[in-house]
């Protein structure tokens, strides 16, 4: 079985190594179009995650006890 889908998703930042073996088999069976869609979504999520994580950290430092 080819590893191309997993490698493409890994390159996009999808944490495929954290998946179970059966989940990796499903991802590895995706069509090129499906991989492209997931990769695009992952890229967009990665682009905004720093901003979201920064807001989350900021809100934690502004807590009054």
TORDOFI-822594 format. One record per residue (C-alpha): x, y, z; residue number from 1. Coordinates in pm, whole numbers, plus 50000, padded with zeros to 5 digits. Layout:
REM residues N
<pt><u>X</u><v>Y</v><w>Z</w><n>NUM</n></pt>
...
***
This chain:
REM residues 65
<pt><u>50000</u><v>50000</v><w>50000</w><n>1</n></pt>
<pt><u>50135</u><v>50343</v><w>49908</w><n>2</n></pt>
<pt><u>50227</u><v>50589</v><w>50180</w><n>3</n></pt>
<pt><u>50166</u><v>50893</v><w>49956</w><n>4</n></pt>
<pt><u>49841</u><v>51011</v><w>50126</w><n>5</n></pt>
<pt><u>49993</u><v>50989</v><w>50472</w><n>6</n></pt>
<pt><u>50308</u><v>51171</v><w>50363</w><n>7</n></pt>
<pt><u>50104</u><v>51448</v><w>50199</w><n>8</n></pt>
<pt><u>49888</u><v>51490</v><w>50509</w><n>9</n></pt>
<pt><u>50194</u><v>51481</v><w>50736</w><n>10</n></pt>
<pt><u>50356</u><v>51753</v><w>50523</w><n>11</n></pt>
<pt><u>50043</u><v>51965</v><w>50567</w><n>12</n></pt>
<pt><u>50078</u><v>51934</v><w>50943</w><n>13</n></pt>
<pt><u>49818</u><v>51666</v><w>51007</w><n>14</n></pt>
<pt><u>49932</u><v>51457</v><w>51306</w><n>15</n></pt>
<pt><u>49886</u><v>51124</v><w>51128</w><n>16</n></pt>
<pt><u>50142</u><v>50956</v><w>51353</w><n>17</n></pt>
<pt><u>49903</u><v>50997</v><w>51646</w><n>18</n></pt>
<pt><u>49635</u><v>50795</v><w>51468</w><n>19</n></pt>
<pt><u>49573</u><v>50428</v><w>51535</w><n>20</n></pt>
<pt><u>49684</u><v>50178</v><w>51273</w><n>21</n></pt>
<pt><u>49326</u><v>50133</v><w>51151</w><n>22</n></pt>
<pt><u>49276</u><v>50510</v><w>51126</w><n>23</n></pt>
<pt><u>49601</u><v>50542</v><w>50927</w><n>24</n></pt>
<pt><u>49475</u><v>50272</v><w>50690</w><n>25</n></pt>
<pt><u>49161</u><v>50477</v><w>50625</w><n>26</n></pt>
<pt><u>49360</u><v>50794</v><w>50566</w><n>27</n></pt>
<pt><u>49604</u><v>50605</v><w>50345</w><n>28</n></pt>
<pt><u>49313</u><v>50491</v><w>50127</w><n>29</n></pt>
<pt><u>49195</u><v>50846</v><w>50051</w><n>30</n></pt>
<pt><u>49179</u><v>50963</v><w>49692</w><n>31</n></pt>
<pt><u>49410</u><v>51245</v><w>49579</w><n>32</n></pt>
<pt><u>49111</u><v>51484</v><w>49585</w><n>33</n></pt>
<pt><u>49025</u><v>51385</v><w>49942</w><n>34</n></pt>
<pt><u>49387</u><v>51431</v><w>50051</w><n>35</n></pt>
<pt><u>49393</u><v>51774</v><w>49885</w><n>36</n></pt>
<pt><u>49080</u><v>51883</v><w>50073</w><n>37</n></pt>
<pt><u>49209</u><v>51761</v><w>50409</w><n>38</n></pt>
<pt><u>49550</u><v>51914</v><w>50345</w><n>39</n></pt>
<pt><u>49390</u><v>52247</v><w>50259</w><n>40</n></pt>
<pt><u>49179</u><v>52241</v><w>50574</w><n>41</n></pt>
<pt><u>49481</u><v>52151</v><w>50788</w><n>42</n></pt>
<pt><u>49686</u><v>52432</v><w>50636</w><n>43</n></pt>
<pt><u>49413</u><v>52685</v><w>50717</w><n>44</n></pt>
<pt><u>49378</u><v>52550</v><w>51071</w><n>45</n></pt>
<pt><u>49754</u><v>52575</v><w>51123</w><n>46</n></pt>
<pt><u>49748</u><v>52935</v><w>51000</w><n>47</n></pt>
<pt><u>49500</u><v>53043</v><w>51267</w><n>48</n></pt>
<pt><u>49605</u><v>52813</v><w>51551</w><n>49</n></pt>
<pt><u>49880</u><v>53046</v><w>51674</w><n>50</n></pt>
<pt><u>49634</u><v>53333</v><w>51702</w><n>51</n></pt>
<pt><u>49380</u><v>53118</v><w>51884</w><n>52</n></pt>
<pt><u>49641</u><v>52968</v><w>52115</w><n>53</n></pt>
<pt><u>49772</u><v>53319</v><w>52187</w><n>54</n></pt>
<pt><u>49426</u><v>53439</v><w>52285</w><n>55</n></pt>
<pt><u>49383</u><v>53137</v><w>52504</w><n>56</n></pt>
<pt><u>49711</u><v>53210</v><w>52681</w><n>57</n></pt>
<pt><u>49622</u><v>53579</v><w>52717</w><n>58</n></pt>
<pt><u>49287</u><v>53498</v><w>52876</w><n>59</n></pt>
<pt><u>49461</u><v>53273</v><w>53128</w><n>60</n></pt>
<pt><u>49694</u><v>53551</v><w>53240</w><n>61</n></pt>
<pt><u>49406</u><v>53794</v><w>53289</w><n>62</n></pt>
<pt><u>49218</u><v>53577</v><w>53538</w><n>63</n></pt>
<pt><u>49150</u><v>53739</v><w>53872</w><n>64</n></pt>
<pt><u>49161</u><v>53495</v><w>54164</w><n>65</n></pt>
***
